Amino acid sequence: MVATGVRSGRPVPLRLTRRGRVAVLALFVLLASLASAVLWTTASRADETPAGPAVPVVVQPGDSLWSIADRMVPERSPQQVVPEIRDLNGIDSPYIYAGQTLAVPSR
């Protein structure tokens, strides 16, 4: 008795269809994008100066986060300091008010 439909010998090589090639390419691009994003954020965070101890500052009339950052940490760019002030104080709004006490990094 001989079995039918059973192949003997060496295995047939795997062939990708066009849709399979597109899927593999898309997966490769996705993985490459994720890897570059991780490397990019890690490299940009390495340049940041760690924040020192925070100093309390009372907001005066006419103050902005930018002016406070410029006045309290003159050796650093306000562009770097303002996000730290927001993080330290949990500020999501662009508004601050006179009399409000904010924690500001000292360096």
N, C-alpha and C positions, 0 to 999 in steps of 0.2 A: 504494500500500500504506500502511495506517495502523497505527501501533503501538498496541497495546492495553495498558492498565495503566499508562501513563505519564501523569502529571498535568502539565498545563501551566498557566501563569499564576503567581500569587503563592504563596509557600510557606504551608503550614498552620502556625498558631502552635503552639508547644510547650505541652502541658498536663500538669501534674503530677497523678498519682493520689494518693489519700489516703496510701498507703504512701510515695510519693515526698515528699509534704509533711512527713510525720513524720520521714523520714530527713534532710531539709534542716534541719528545726527542731532535731533532735538534734545535727547537726553544728554548727549555730550556737551552741547551748548549750555544747557541748564546747569550742569555740574561745573563747567568752566566759569560761568557767571557767578555762581555761589562761591567758588574758591577765590575769585578775584575780589568779590565784595568783602569776604572775611579778611583777606590780606590787606585790602585798602583801609578798612576801618581799624585794623590792628596797627598798621603803619601810621595812620593819622593820630591815633591815641598815644603813640610812643613819643610824639613831639610835645604833648601837653605837659605843662608844669603842674605838679600836684598842688592842689590848693592848701594853703596853710590854715592856721586856726582862724575861725571866723570872729569878726569884731561887730558888735551891735552898732547900728547907725540909725538915728531918728531922721525920717524924711522931712525935709523942710519945704515950704511952699515954693513951687517952681522947679523942684528936683525931678529928675528922671533917672531911670536905671543907668542910662549912659553917663549922665553927669556924676552920679554917685560913684560909678566904676572908675571914671576918669580922675575924680578927686581922691578917692581912697586908695587906689592901686595905680599910681601914675607910671610905674615901671612896666606895666603890661597894657596891651591894647584893650580898650573897652569891649571890643568885639569878642574877646575871649572871656572877659570877666562877667559881662551881663548874663550869659547862660549859666554861669556858676552861681550868681546871685539868685537867679530864678530857681535853680535846683535846690539850693540851700533853704530857700523860703517857701518852696512849693507854689510858686507863682505861675499861673497859667494865663492870667489876664495881662494885657499890656499896661494896665493902670496901677499906679501906686498913689497913696494918699498922704498928705501932710500929717505928721504925728505918728505915722506907722513906723514900727521898729523893724529893721531888716538886718539879717546876718550877712556880712560882707567878708569875703576872703581877705586876709591881711597881706597876702603877697601874691 
